[in-house]
Amino acid sequence: LQVDSLSFHLVQISPVTSVAVRHIPGNSESQMYADQLAAAIKKAGCTLRRPRFLIDEHNGSGLWVTLHSADNIPPGADALIAALKGANVESVKSTTSEAIEPGVIYLFVELP
């Protein structure tokens, strides 16, 4: 991951307000990638939130932008996806989960 590139794209597109970055517990590759994402988000001036404790129901693959509901999209969610794609982060997927608190954008890093 290019931290500077992602930070640059985030600053250019729109302010992203509240983001929580979470990785698969016990997976060092996922943790390293999540740490890089968090550094880029923080460098862009966005607010990092501590992710809520969640029980992993499945381990998918890739990077997931997860919101509480598609009916109430937090400010900056679309900008975050665009910035990730602008920084050549491939396979960004999006989903919703009622376990996520409203108003917070979660980035789930699920690497094999």
N, C-alpha and C positions, 0 to 999 in steps of 0.2 A: 504494500500500500504506500502510495506517495502522500505523506502527511501534508506537505506544502501544497500540493495540487488540490487536494480535497478542501483544505482551509481556504485557498484562493477561490475555488468555485462556490463555497458556502457564502463567503463575504460578497461575491459578485451578484448572487442571485437574490437572496433575501435573508433577513435574520431568522434563524431557527431558534425558537424559544427554549423549550424544555425537552431534553433528550436523555434517555437512560440507555446505556450500552451494557449488554449482557452476553456472556459466552457460555458454552457448555462446561459445567463444572468438571474439573479433572482433565480437561483437554488443553494441553499447553499451546498448541497451534491456534486454537480458537481464542485463548486468553491473550496471546501475543497480538493477534489481529485486532481484537477488541480494544486492547490498550492503545494501539496505533489509531484506531478510529476515534477513541475518546480524546487523545492528544490533538488530533486534527480539529475536532469539534470545539474543544476548549480554546485552541489557538485562534479559531474564527470568531471567538467572542460569544459563543452560545453557552447556555446554562446546562451543565451536566447534572443529572439527578441520579441518586443512588437507586439502582434497580430494586424493585420489590422482590421479596423471596417468592419464587414460584416453583412449583413441582413440574419438572419436565415431563410432559405427556408424550412427547415424541421428539426424536432428534431428526430433523430434516437435514437439508444440505444447503449451504450457501449463506447469504446475508438477507435477513428478513426485516423489513420495516413494518412494525406492528403497532396498531392503534386500537383503542377501546372499541370504536364503532366507525363504520363508514359514513354514518349520518352526522357525526360531529368530528370533523377532521381538524386537528390542532394546527394553528398557524405554523407555516414552515415545513409541513410534512412533504408536500409536493416539491418544495425547493430542496429539501434534503435528498430526495430521490434523484432529482435533476443534477444536483452537485455530485452525488456518488457516480452517476453515469458520466458526467463531464470529466471526472477524475479517472475514468476508465475502470471503474469497479464493475465487474461483470456479474451477471446473475443476481441482481437485486430484485427481490420479490417483496410483495406486500400482502398483509393479511390483517385480520382483526381478532381480538380476544377480549372477552368480558373481564378477564383476570387483570388486564392492564388498566391502570387508573385513567380516567378521562383527562384529556389535555396534555398527556405526556406521549412523546414519540419514543418507542422502544426500538433499538437496533439489536436484533438477536444474531449472534455470530455462531453459526453451526457448521463447523468444518469437520471433515472426517478424521 
